[in-house]
Amino acid sequence: MAKENLFLCMGSACHQLGVYEVLPKLQSLIQTHELEGVVELKGSFCLETCSHGIVMKLGDRCFLDISPQNVETIFTQDILPEIQATLARSP
Ligand code: FES
């Protein structure tokens, strides 16, 4: 099964907001939820929503206003269900 790409914006605005603190937290969340086999975390160029905090994208869906402080909550509440929904849709 192909892995789903989970993009994390590494553009300059997101960089200034602390994307390098968010990255290790995401890596450990992916491990904690045993998603290494299904999700590929990738850096991306600016996702063009720079005024909305750090941005992540899965499929067509963007997750906005991420910060090192709230990344765990957003991952658990919003991103994880989206990953599960995506997996349920794939053959
Ligand atoms: S720098 Fe991240 S959305 Fe533009």
Residues whose N, C-alpha, C, O or C-beta is under 5 A from the ligand:
A	BS01	FES	C9 G11 S12 A13 C14 C46 L47 E48 T49 C50 V55
